């Protein structure tokens, strides 16, 4: 038993040496809790708790992984960093009230500020897209560790980020794509010293298995709250038209 515990400690220590291992550790402790409160005999309210701080810690690790791809990820990296800072600023204003990302999103939905350029809702949305990209890239790598790295990055970008990028960002990405390291170099820098590609592949699989359910929950939460915000906006638009007010007034 003692030897087994030592082996586990060694494994954990080893994982902490790599960004992938640290990301696995962060996601392993990040859990989305759901609590159902019965308000009446026929109605119930579900409260969802998605801890903000651990999620942001994981997003910071994504930046470290993207850094290993090189200058190609500069635009996405900067975007992730800015969105992390925006959410951190909100958290720092009241760590107790804003410890739950869902409550921040609901607050902005109720205020009608979800779609504003500097909203935390937009920050959460873009961080989710960055995680979508990371997942798509890791899935391609784990499927075929010898595939062309440039092609894997491009396909992942086209699937997850490009539909939302403007032409300037897309053009900058295409220019920097030529600077992507080859497959072997990228896998080498992802792993710890003397770690085989097979071991790195196992770590990537573990990370993917944790990332998929997290993103599923995030997409579900964002869609539900954004739809709620849009419904409020649509109601106000109709009211404004009746009252002769021009333009959209956010709640």
N, C-alpha and C positions, 0 to 999 in steps of 0.2 A: 504493500500500500504506500509506504514511504517513498519507495523508488518510483512508483507510478506518479506520485505527486511531484516529485523532482523533475520527472520527464515533462509533465504538463507545464511546470514553471519555466523550464528551458524553452519549450515551444512558444509560450507566451512572450518570453523575453526576446526570442528570435523574431516573432511577428512585429514587435514594437520597433524593430530596426528598419522596417519597410513601411512605405505609405499604405500599401495594400493591407498589411497586417494591422496597422493602426486603424484603418477604415473598418475592417472587420470587427475590431474591438469596440469602436464607437457604435456601429449599428447593432451589435449584439446586446448593448445595454439600452438602446433606444426603443421604447415600446409605446405604441399608440393605445391608450386606454379608452374604453367606452363605458359610460355609466348611464343607465336608463332610470329616469325619475318619473314615477306615476303622478300626474298632476290631477287627473279626474278619473272617473270610472272608465271613460272611453278614450282618454288621451294620455300620452306619455312623451316625455322629452328626453332625447339622447344627448348627453354631453360628451364631447370628444376631446381628449387631451393629447396634444402632440407637443412634447417638450421642445421649446425653441432652441435652447443653448446647445444640447447634444447634436441637434440637426445642423446648426451652424458650424460646430466643430468638425462634423463630417464634411461639410461643404468646403471647409478650409483644406482638408486633406485632398479633396478633388483638385483643388488648385495645384497642389504639390505634384499630383499625378500628371496633370496637364502640362506642367512646367517641363516634364521629361519628354514631351512631344516636341517642345521647342517653340520658336517664334510664331509658328502657325496658329497657336492657341492664344496669342496675345490679346486679341479682341474679346474672346470668350472669357479669358482669365480676368481681364479688367472688369468686365461686366459682373462676373461672379463676386469679385472682391467688393465692388460698389454696393451690390445688393446685400451682401453679408453685413457691411457697415451700416446700411439703412435699418436693417432689422435689429442689429446690435444696439443702435442708438435708441430705438423704441424700447428694447428690453432694459437698457440702463436707466431709462426715465422712471421705470417702476418694475423691478425684477419680479415682484410677486404677482402683480396684475397681468404683466405681459410675459409670463413664463410659458404660456400656452399659445402656440401660433394660431390655433383655430379661433381663439378669442380676439386676437388682433384682426384677423380677416373678417370676423363677424362685426367688430366695431366699425371697420371701414365700410362694410356693406350697409350697415344701418345709417352711417353718416353720408353715404352716397359718394365716397371718395376712393372706392376700389380701383377705378380706371384712371385716376390721376397719375401723371408721369412719375411722380416721386412717392407713390403710395407703397406701403409694405406689401400689399396684395400683389402689385406688379413685381416687386422684388422676389416674393415667394414663387410667383409664376415662372420667372426667368431662372431661378435656382432649380426649379423642377425640370425645366428644359435642359439645363446644364447636366443634371443627373440623368436625364433621358439619353443625352449624347454619350455620357460616360458608360451607361449600361449597354447601349448599342455597340460601342467600340469594344468593350470587354467581351461581349457575346461573340463578336466576330473573331477576336483573337483566340478565345478559348476553343472555338470551333475548328480553327486551323491556325496553329501557332507559326506556320511558315508562310502565311499569305502576305501579299504586298501591303506594307504598312500605309503607304500613301493612299492606296485604294480603300483600305479599311477606314481610314480617317474621313476620306471624302464621302463615302457611302453613309457613314454614321452622321456626318454633318448634314448631308442632303435630306436625310430622313427626319432629323430632330430639330435642327436649328435654322437651316436655310429658309424654310417657309415663313419664318418670323423676322429674318434679317433684311435690312434695306440693301440696296444695290451696292452702296459704298462698303459696308461690312462684308458682303459676299465677295466683292472684288478683292478686298484686302486679304480675305481668307485664301482665295485661289492663288494669289501671288505667293503667299507664305507657305502654301502647301508643298512647294518644292523643297522646303527646308526640313520636312519630316524625316526623322532618322529611319534607318532601315529596321526591319523587324527584329533582328538579333540584338541590335544596340538597345532598342526600347525595352525588350524583355529583360536584358541584362541589368539595366538601371532600375527596373521595377523590383527585381529580386534582391535579396541580401547577398553579401559576399559568399561565393562558393555555392550558392543555391542553384540547383538545376532548373531547367525550363519546365520540367515536369512538376516540380514543387511549386513554381510560380503559377503554373496552370491550375493546380489544386487550390491555391489561395484565391485566384481569380474566380473560380467556380464558387467558392465559399462566399465571396463578396457578392456575386451575382444573386445567389440564393437569398441573401438578406436584402438586397437592393430592390428586387422585383416586388415583394409585398409592400415595401415602404412607398414606392412610386405609385403602386395601385391605390393605396390609401390617399396619397397626396392628390392624385388626379381626381379621385372621388370627392375629396373635401373641397378642392378648388372649384370644380364644376358646380357642386351644390351651392356654394356660397356666392359664386359669381352669377349664377342664374337668379338667386335670390336678390342680389343687388340690381341686376338688369330689370327684374320685375318691378322693383321700386322705382327705377328710373322711367320705365315705360308708363307707369301710373302718373308720375309727375309730368311727363311730356304731354299726356292727354289732358291733364288739368291745365297746363300752360296754354295749350291750343285753345281750350274753351275760354281762357281768360285773356287771350290775345298776346301772350308773352312769346317773344321770338327766341329761338335757340334752346339748348338743353340746359336746364338748371339741375345740378346734382344735389341729391338730398343730403 
